[in-house]
Amino acid sequence: MPGSSTIVSIPLQTLTPLWTGGAQAGVVDRIHETGIIGSLRWWFEILVRSVGGKVLSPHEAILKLEDYKALNAGQKKDPVKLKQCGLCDVSLIFGATNWKRKFRLEIEDRTCDIPLRDIRINTGSGQPAKWFFKGPAREGNLTLKIIPLTRDRNLFDPAIIEGLVQFISDWGGFGARNQMGFGIVKPKPEHHLDTRPLYDYLMRIDECTYNRQLPSLGNMFFARITSKEKKNFAAETTFVLKHALRKTIEVQEKKTAEPHTMNPDTPLSRFVMGAITPEKSAAKIYLSSPFEKEGTNTIRLWGWLPGESGHFSSRLSREGLLDLIYQHLRNNYSASPDDWIELKHSDAHQPDRQRRFLKLLLDIEEENAHGT
């Protein structure tokens, strides 16, 4: 494990186009550090929520200077005391008002432009679904350099970020536009990233609350699909699947909802798959572009649904919606039960089951137990 004063270099290779935004809207001129840090923080918040840790938004986390000044030198390095001064388990590392992030990220960017073509798919209604891209994305190799800004191991160990990068590479995506296929990367084969320091850090967090209304492992799912014909997916398959999931949810909602309960401006499909009008809302399901995984052309999916929502009903519950999504994948693609991973609703508040689920996702072997 590297010491807290060690600069950690993490070489990565893109598997799908990568998008981090830039100075000009709709254009990415290089891999921007802010886009990568945003992804690291978003996923770290998920993991901290999953173990009952305290998570504040960047706007809520404010170090109270008067309280901080009253601490002695030792207390100023004590995470418990710092949280009493207004920080949380995430902002301790990623920063807050009056509290700097504990590391600097530098990127050695060796990526290049990859042209993107606009997507049009047949919807069967005579009006095709369309996605337009203003400019190219990025592909190739890059190296993340994690530079600690403190020597105190109690405040920060760069090995935590190494493990976080491995976790995101295995299950999620980096940068923006993950819902449109972007952001899948993998560490270079010769550079193994140990997830144990991340797990150990999470296990030291004091349980204080479990929020199932925001993303956490207790309300997320992870899936992968391949072609039934064992062929490579077409480039537009991600968008065909996006549209198909939206339509499948729309049809099921109409079948199960009471007529007077449906709100045409906020249907369940928009709540789950995202919308631009009448109000912009973020998607809760993310799909990768096709990429090669262990010699097989694969699409990765991940997403989350809150524990409670007015969009769910006794006729179409949260669990029923997840099953609807899974059955669509299984009916139209190659997707076995092992290709769908989630922490069952009944287990989401059991600490032992959560720890085992976390170990599964971090690929840490159970010492005296097996499975999740």
N, C-alpha and C positions, 0 to 999 in steps of 0.2 A: 504494500500500500504506500503510495507516495506521501511524503510529509507535507504539511500544510503550506510550506514555503516553496514547494515544487511546482513548476509550470508543467501542466499536463497537456499534451498534444493528442488530439483524437482525429485520425485521418478517416474521412468518409467518402463514399461513392454514391452518387444519386442513382436510384433505380427507376424513378419517374421524374418528370420535370419538377423543378423546385422554384418556388415563388416567394419572395420576401418583400415585395413592393420596392419603392424607391422615391426619389424626389419628385418625379412626375407621375401623376395618377395613371394607373393602368400600365406602367412600364417598370420593368426591373432591369437595372443596368449592371447589377452585381449582387452577390449575396450580402445582404445588410445584417449587421450584428443585431440590430433591434428586433428584426423578425425572428431570429433564432432564439434570442433571450425571451421574447414573448412566448414562444412555444415551450421553452424549458420551464418558465414560470407556470404556465397553464397546466402542464402535466404534473408539475410538483404540487400545485394546489390540489389536484385530484388525489394524489397519493397521500397527502397530509390529511385531507378530509376523510380518506378511507380508514385511517387509524384513529379518528376522533380528535385530530389536532385542531388548533385554532387557526383559522384562515380569514384574513381581512383583505379587502380589495386594496390596490395601491393607493386609492384615495382615502380609505379608512385608516390605514396603518400610519400612525403619526407618533413618533417618539416624543414623549412629554419631557421637555428639556429640564424643567424644574425638578421633576422626580428623578431624572437621570443624574443630574448634578449632585443630588443628595446621596447617591450610591458611593461606596468606597471603591478602590481600584479593583478589588476582587469581584465585587458585585457587578461591576460594569462588564464583566466577561461571563456572567452567569445568565444563561438563556431564560431561566425562570424569572429572575429579577427584571430582565429586559422586557419580557412579555408583560410584567406588571406595570411597566412604563409606557405601554401602548403598542408594542410590536406583537407579531404573531409568529407561528412556526415557519411561515413562508418568508415574511419580510425580514426575519433575522438574517437570511442568506441573500434574498433578492432585493432588499432595500425598501426604504419607506421615507416619508418626509422626516428630515433631520437624521437619517440613518442611511449611510451609503451601502450599496451592494457590496458583498464581501469578495467579489471576484470581478476581474475585467475579462471580457471576451474579445479576442482578436481572431480574425478569419484569414487564413491563407487561401485565397479564392483562385482556383484553377479551372473554374467552370467556364462554359461558353454558351452562346445563344443557341436555343433550340426553337425553330419556328413552330408556331401553333396555328392550326387551321380551324376556322369556324366550324361548329358542329350543327348539323341539322338532322333530325330524326323524324321518321314518319310516325305520327300518333294515331293514324286511322281516322282522324276527324277532318282531314283536308287542310288542317293548319299545323305545319310542322313545329316541333319544339326546337328552339334555337339557342345557341351559346356563342357569344362573340368574344374574341380575344384581341386586344388592341396591339399587342406586341409579343415578342418571344419570351419564353421562360429561360431557365438555366439548367444545364446538365453537365456532369463531369465529376471532378474530384475537388475536395476542399478539406481543409484541416481546421478544426476548432482548437484554439489555444486558451486554456483556462488558467488565468493568472491570478493567484490568491492575493488579496489586499490586506490580509492579516496572517500572522504567524500562529495565532491561537487556535489550536485544534478544536477547542470547545465551541468556537464560533463558526469555523468553516474548515472542511476537508475537501479538496477538489475531487477526491475519489467519489464523493456523493454525486457530482455532476457527471462523472464517467458512467456510473451506474444508471443515471437518469437518461443519458444519451442512448445507452443500450436498450433500456426499456422502451423508449419512444421508437427506436429503430425496429424493435420486434413487433410492436402492437399498434403504433399510431403514425403520425406524420409531423414534419417540421414545416415552419413557414405558414403562409396563408393559402387560401383556396383548397384546403384539404377536401372539401365537399365536391370538388371538381377534378379530383384525381391527382393533385400535386402533393409533393412532400415526402415521398418514401426514399429513405437512404439506408445504407448499411455501413458499419465499420469495415475497414479493410480486413481481409481474412487473417492477416498476420497480427492484428492488433486486437487482442481479447480485452473486453471491458468487464471488469468484475462488478457485479450488482450487489454483492454482500455488504459493502460499506453503506450503500443506500438503504438496504433493508435494516441494518443495525441502527442507523440514524432514525428511521421511522419508528422502530420498536422502542426507542428511548423517549418518544413524544408522549406527554401525559394526555390521557383521554379526557376530553372536556365536553365534546358535543359531536353528534352525527347529523349532518345536514343532507337529507336525501332529495332536496329540491335543487341542488347544484351538482355538477358532475363529480362523482366519486366511483370507486370500484364497485360499491354496493348498488349502483343503478346503471352500470355500463354493460355493454356486450361487445365482444370481439369475434369476428368471423372471417373466413376466407373461402373463396370459391374457385373452382377450375372448370374447364369446359367438359361437358359430358362426352363430347366427341374426341377428347384429348388433343384438341387443336389449340393454336394460339388464338386469343381473343382479338377481334377487330378493335382498332383504336377507339371507336365510338361506343364500345360495349358499356363503359362506365356510365355514359349519358343515357343509353338505352335502359340500363338498370335503374338509374335515378328516376327516369320518367315512369317506368313500370311500377316501382315501389309507390310513387305518389298516386298513380291511378288505382293501384290495389287498395291503398288505404282509403281513398275517396269512395270506391265502390263499397267497401266493407262498412264504412261509416254510414252511408246512405241506407244500407241494409239493416243496420242495428240501431240507429238513432231514432228517438221519438221526433216526429216532424217539428214540434214546437221548440225542441232543444237545440237544433242546428243553427249555428250562426254563419251565414254565408261569407262574412268577412274574415272569420277566424276558424276555418275548418281544421280538422285534425291533421289533414295532409300538410297544410301550411305550417302548423305547429311543429310537426316532425321533420319535414323536408326543407323548411325555410321558405321565405317569400320576399319579393321586392315590393309588391303593392298589395293592399292599400298601405300597409306599414311594413318596413323592412324588418325581417326577423331571421336570426341565424339558424342554419340547419342543425339538427341534432344527430344526423347520420352522415358519416363521412365515407367516401369510397375512393380507393386508389385507382389510378390508371393500371392497365395490365403490366405486370413485371415478372421477371424470372425469379423463382424461388426454388432452390434445390432442383433445378432443371425443369421445372413445371411452370407454365404460364398461369399466373395467379392474379386475382383481384382481392384486395384486403378491404374489409369493412370494419368500422367501429362506430359506436354511438352511445347515447345516453338518453334516458327518459326519467323525468322527475318521479319521485315516489307517489306524489299526488298531483292531480290537475283536473280542472273542470272539463277538460277535453275527454277524460276517461269516463266510462259509465259502467253500470252492471252488465250491459250488453256487449261492450267492447272495453275491457279493462286494460290496464297497462300490460299485464301478463298475456292477455289475449292478443294485443297488438304486436308484442315481441314474437309470439308464436306465428302470427300472420306473416311477419317479415321472414322468419326462418323457413316457413313452409314455401314461400315464394322462391327463396334461394334454392331449396331442396328440389322443388318441382322443375325448375328451369336451368339449373346448373348442377355441377357435381359438388355437393356439400353434405358431408356426413355429420352425425351428432358431435363427433370430435372436432369438427371444423367450426363449431359454435361454442363460445365460452362465455359464461356469465355466472355471477354469484346469485343463487336463487333468492327470491324475495324473503323466504322464511329464514335464510341464513344471514341476511344482510346486517343484523344487529347482534350476531354472535361473534365475539372477538376471536375465538379460536378458528372459526371458519374463515373469517376475514384474513387472519394471518396466513393460513394455508393457501388461500386464494392468491394472496400477494406473493407468496413463495412460488406458486405455480407460474405466475406471470413474470417473475424475476428469474425463473429457472434456477431456483435454489432448492436443493434436495431436502426432503423431510428427514429428520434424524431418527424419529421413532414412529413415523406415520407415513402413509402413502395416500395420494389422491387428494381431491378437494371435496 
